[in-house]
Amino acid sequence: MIRSVSPAGSTTTIITELIDSVVQEDAHLNDVLMAAADQEGNVGGFIVREGGAIETPAVTISNDGEIETARLYAVDDGDGSFLVTDPLGNVGFAVSASGETRTSTSADSGEVDVSPIVATDFFLIEGKPLPFYAGNVLSERYDPVPAIMAISSGSLAVEGSGQIVIDPDLCDATGRLTVRPTDSSGLRKILDINMNIAPAGSAETVSYLLIGDSITKGNVALGTYLSDLVADVLTDAGYTPDAQGTITPSGGGELNEGRASRDMDDYVGVRLTNMLPIDGTGGNTDAAYIAGDAAYKAAHNPFVVAVTGPDDIWGTGWAIDFAQYRTRFSIPALDFIAIGLVTNSLIGVTVEDGIASILAGMDHWREKIRDDLPDVLIAFWVPTVPRDPESDVRHAERRAPTLLAMIERIRSYADARCVLLNSHAQMSQEAGWALGDTTTDADTGVVTSTPSTSLDNIHPNLPAAKELARVLAAAAAYSVV
């Protein structure tokens, strides 16, 4: 039997029944539940297998309209309608309960998890609005974003599905983030948030330390030395920046502890090959470290000391001793410490192992810093990544679950002075990133950029790096309130 569905006002007949004899004659189709077939039983278009998987020779699902071979899924929408979606929830074909059909390349919000991946604490400086990007805080990336987000606090009420600007001068000490999917469900996800606002022009000195990878280190040619950018924001807001650390960038600039290509395991003493412990032998001494240039210091670890017994938590004989670090290298008491060691910790490992490493490192840093500085503001942070096919997958498969795990761990500490910054939500995905392969239209001057295998989709350029610095600087300023 063949069932035809003819939408009102349409001359198209959609065949959605597979003739039994075709299944019996072709073993490849034995687990097929449904297929598109013509009236002679020739199968084409797509077939639905047991378990919901769909195979199709050519289905249009890409946003640029190109025909792609794709693996799709069949979804019963619960009301008698039938949706053909990809794993991200993008609807390629739908038949409603009333028989109407549609095709779309946008996300079907009824199938999208709109729970915001947002930490509780926002940091701002009076007179310095900061952005919030709605598209950065869902577990998947969509065009358009399938939700309206609203931030309210005091006299502030802003909403949208793109960039939302938070004006600290309108905010109270607390607020609320509300997320509503763009469907008719009436569902809302709500998160109560803290609006931590530092006064402008306080003339306070802020002693801060940035610990991290190449994003913390920055690039002199691009003007993205992160410690310098933080100092600029603090100075502009009326504070006196006092950057600390043991590394002076090779191009000059503010002190920091940024080391390219290093991850959480390198810093805490799990792995000893990329950052050699300073063991006092063969010229590997504190004095040699202090005298060394930026490259020498990047290859050594000033934070770890030799440990035994229960203190040897990694089994390597080395672990962080933050008090010893400050004593050995003349680091004063600090107001603010920012640690950004997620990016490389998720490269070359399973996401489960990467998350485990990050969480264990967070625990270790917090414990050892708290032993030395009970009141310092400790902030972990994660940068966003740009919009390109590889980065979108990386966000969904690695960044989103990592951020969720970090939020849960921060909440478990119940430590008001140990936070996860919302840097991932406050950096543009579109502006301030390297371009791929480019061609220029000589007549119009318009440049076309396409993804490239050599594309740097790790390191933010300006202005994305400045957006990151503004988030860090706001937290640094608040640390002395």
N, C-alpha and C positions, 0 to 999 in steps of 0.2 A: 504494500500500500504506500502511496506517495501522498504526503501532506503538504499542501501549498499554503503559504501565508501571503496575502496580498494587502499591503498597507493601503489605507484610504488615500485616494488621489494618486496612487502609483500604478504604473503598468508593469512593474517588476514582479515576477513570481519567484519566490525563494524556496528552493527544494531542500528539505532537511531530513529526508528519510532514506535510509540505505536499504536496497532490495536484498532480501535474505539470500538469494542465490549467489549474489556477488560475494558475500561473506564466506559462504561455504566453498567457493571455488578458489579463494585466495587466502592462504594461511596467514599472510601478512595482516589481514583484516579481522582475524579471529576475535580480538578483544575490543573491536570497535562497537561503541554504543550508538553512535549517530554519525552521519556523514552527509555532505552535499553531493547529490547525484542527479544526473539528468533522467528523463523518463524512460531511457533504455537501460538504466542501471549503471551507467559509467560514472565512476567515482571521481570527483575533482573538487577543487576549492579548499575543503578542509575535512578532516575526520576527527571525531572525538573518541578517545580510547578510555577504557576503564581507568578510574582514578582521576579523570578530568583533563588529562593531557591532550592537546590538540596538535596535529601535524598539518602543515599547510605548505604547498609549494611556493606560494607568493602572496603575502598579505601586507597591505599598507598600514603600518603602525608608526612610522617615524614622523617626527614633527616637520621634516622638510619635504614630506610627500613622496620620498623615494620608496620603491617597492623593495621589501626585504624578505628574506627567508627567516622565519622566526618560530620559536616554540611558544605556543599560546596555551591558555587554560580556559576551561569552561566553568562558569560560575552561575549557580542558581541564585538569583537575587532575593529569593524568599517570598516573592509575590506572584510567581508564575512567569516572570520575565527570565530571559536567558542572555547572559553576557559572555562575550569572548574577550578575554583580557590577557595581557602579558603579565609576567611575574610582578611588575611594579603597579599593577592595577590600571594600566592604560587600556581603554576600551577600544577594540578594533571593530566590533560588530555587536549589536544588541537587538533582541526581539522583545518587545514589551508584552505584558499579559494581554493587552488588547490587540496585539498583532502588528503594531507599528514597529518599524525598523529604523535604526540609525547607525552611522559609523562615526567615529571620533578618534582623535589622537590625544585628547586631553584626558586627565585622570578622572575616573569616576569617584567622586568624593564619598559615595556610600561605601566604598571598599577601602578607603584610605584611613590609616591611623593618624589622627591629628593631635595626638598627645604631644605637647611641646617638650623638646629636650632643652630645658632651660634650668639653670641653677637659681637658687633663691635670691642671691644677692646681686644687685646692680650698684655700680659705683659711678658717681658723677661729681663734677666740680661746678659750683655756682657760675652761671653765665656761660657754660660750655655744654650746649646740647650734644647728645650722642645718638647715633642711629641704632635701630634694631631692625634686622632683616628677617621678615617672616619666612622667607624661603630657606633660611639656614637652619631652622629648628625642628623640622620634621624628619622622620627616619628615612624618607625618600625625597628625591628632588623632582619637582613637577613644574610644568609650564601650561597653564598658569597655576599658581599655588592654590590648592583646593580648600582654602580656609581663610576666614577673616579673623585677624588678630587685633585685640584691643588692649592697650595699657592705660590704666587709670590710677591716679594718685593725687590726692588733694584736688587742685583745680585742673589737673592734667587729664584729658580724655582724647586719646589719639587711636586711630584704627586704620587698618589696611591689610593688603596681602603682599605688599612689596616692602619698601623702606618706610619705617615709622620713626619719627624723630621724637626723642624724649627730651623735654625741656626741664632741666632740674629746678628752675625757678618757679615752676608751677606745682612741684611735687611736695608731698608730705614724707614722713619717714617710712611709710609703708605704702603698698599699692597692690594691684592685682593685674595679672595677665589672663585674658579670656580668649579662648580659641573656639570659633564656630565653623564647622564644615559648611561648604557652600552647597548644601542640599536642603531638603525640607524637613529634616529629622528634628530640628530644634535642639540637637545635642550641643553641649558646651563643655570644654575642658577648662578648668580654672586652677590657677596657681597663685597663691599669695606670695608677694615678693617684698624684699627690703630695699628701699631706696636710700642708699648710703651716700649722703651729699656732703662734700667738703666745702668749706667756705673759700671764696676767692680772696686773694690779697692778704693772706694771713701772715706772710713773711716768715713762716715756720721753716726750719731746715728739715729736709726729709732725707734720711740716710737709707738708701735702698740697694739691694743686691739682685741682679738678674742672673739666673742659672738656666742654661739651656743648650740648644744645638745651634745650627747655622742660622736659624731665624733670629735667635737672640744675638748671635755674633753680628749678623748683618753684612752688608756689602758696601764698601766705600764708594764704588763707582755709581751705585744706584741711590746712594744717600740713605741707606736703610740700617745703619748701626742703631740697634734698638735702644741701647742705653742712652745714646745721644738724643734720640727722638723723645724718649721719656723726659729727659732733662729739659728739652725745649718746651714741652707742654707744662711742666712744673714751673719753669721760669715765667712763662707767659701768664700763668695763673697767680703769680705773686709769691710762689714758694722759692726756697733756696735748695736746689738739688745737690745731694751729696752721694754720688754714685760710688759704690764700693766693689771690691773684687780684686783679683790678682792679675788679670789680663788687661793690658792696654792694647787696643787694636793696632795692627801694623800700620794703618793709615792715620793713626792718631785718633783721639776721642776719649769717651768716658770709660772708666773701669767697668768690667763685667766678668762673668764666668761663662761665656758662650763658646762652645767648641763644635765645629762642623762635624756632621756625621756621627755624633755620639748619641747614645740613648740612655734610658733609665738604668739598665744593667751596668753600663760603663761607669756611671757616676757613683752608684751605691756600693760597688765592690763585688758584684756578682761576676762580672767579666773584667779581667785584669790586663788584657792584651792591647786595648785601644787607648787606655789611660793608665799608664804605669804608676803603681803606688810609689811614693817617695820613701824608699826603705833605708836610706842612709849609707848604702854600699856603692862602691865603684863610682863615686862622684855623683850618685843620684841622691842629692842632699837638699835640704830646705834652702841653703845658700845658693846652690846651683839653680834651683827653681826660681828663686827671687830674681836672680841675675839673668835668667833666660828670656828670650824674646817670645812673642805671641805663639809662634809655631811650637817652640819647646814646651811652653806651658799647656798648649792644647793636647799634647801627647802625654801629659802627666796628671795625676789626680791629687789635688791638695786636700781633699775632704776626708780620705780614708786613713785609718791607722791600723796597725797590726793588732789582732784580737785573738783570743783563745776561749775555749770552753763555751758556755752558753752565749757569750757575746758574738761568737762566730756563726751568725745566723745563716750565712750563705754557704758555709763550708769552704771558703777560699782563704780564710785567715785574715780578711780585711773587712772593715765596715766603717761607716761614717762616724766621726767624732767632731761635731760642729764646734764645740768649745775649743778643741785643739786647733782646728782650722783657724779660728779667729785669733787665738794666741800666737800661733806660729807665724801668721802672715799679717799681723797688726791690723786686723779688721775691727773697727769699733762696734759698739752696740748698734743694732739695726732697728729701723722702724718697719721696714717692708722687705719681704723676700718673695720674688716671683719665680716659679719653676715651670719651664716649658719643655718637657721631655717626652712628648707623646709621639711626634711625627715619626722619628726613626725607630721607636719601640714597636711600631706596627708594620715595619718593612721586613720582609724575608722570614716571617713567622706566621703561624696560624693566628687568627684573631683571638682565640681563647688564650694562647700563650702570651700574646702581646698584652692583653688586658691583665692577665695575672701578674706579669712583670711590672706593669704600670701601678697597679694597686699595691703590690708589695713595696715598691719604691716609695709611693706616697706615704705609706705607714712608717717606713724607715726615716724618711726625711722629717716627717712631723715629729716623731719621737725624739730624734737627735737634736732637732732645732729647739723643741720645747724644753729639753733638758737644760739647754743653755740660755734661751731667751723666752721666758714664759709668756711674754705679752706681745711679741712681734707679730705682725699680720703676715700670715703665710698664704700665698695665693698660687694655686695651680691653674694652668691655662692651656687651651687647645686652639690653634689657629683654624680658620676655615680653609677650604680649598676652592679653586675656581670652578666655573662651569665648563666642563668638557666631558666627553663620554667616559674616559678613564676615571676622572675625579668624581663623577657622579656615582660610579660603582664603588669607588673607595669610600665615599661618604656613607653609602647605604650599608656596605658590608663591614666596614671597619670603624669609621669615625663615630657613627651614630651609636652602635652598641658600646663603644668605649666611653663616650660621654655619659651614657646612661649609667654605666658601672661606676664612673667617677662621681657622678651626682649622688648615687646611693652611698658610696663610701664617705663622701664629705658629710652627708647627713648623719651617718652613723657615729662620726666623731663627736657630734654635739659640742663643737668648739667654735664659738662665734668669731674667733680670730684665725680660723683656718677655712678658706673658702675656695670655691671654683669660680673663676671669672667667666663671664659670658662673652668672652672674646670671639668665640665661634659664631655668635649671633650678631656681633657688632662690627664685622668686617665684610666688605662687599665681596660677592662672588664674581662680579662682573668687571669692576674697575680696579686697576692696580695689579694686573697679572700679565705675564709674558704672553706674547702672541705666538701662534704657530707659523706655518708656512704662509707667506703673504704675497699678494699681487696687488698692484695699484692701477686703477683706471686712470689713464692719462688725461682723459677729458673731464672727469668729475673730481679727481683726487681721492675718491673713495677706495679704501684699502680693504681687500677681502682676506680674511684669515681663516685657515682651516687647521684642524688638529694635526700635530706633528709628533713623530716618535721622539724627537729631541726637545719637545715642549717642556719647559720648567713649570710644572704645576704644583710645586712645593713651596717656593719662596715668594712671599708677597713683595711687590714693588710698591712705589708710591702711586696712589694714596692709601692702598690697603694697609701698608706697614704703619702709616701714620694713624690710621684708625685703631690698629692694635695698640700703638703707643699711648693713645688717648685713654684707652680702657685701663692699661697698666698704671698710667700716671694718676688717674682718678682714684684708683685704689691706694696708690702710694700716698697721695695727699690725705686721703681719709685716715690713713694709719696714724697720723699725728693729731687727729681731732680729739 
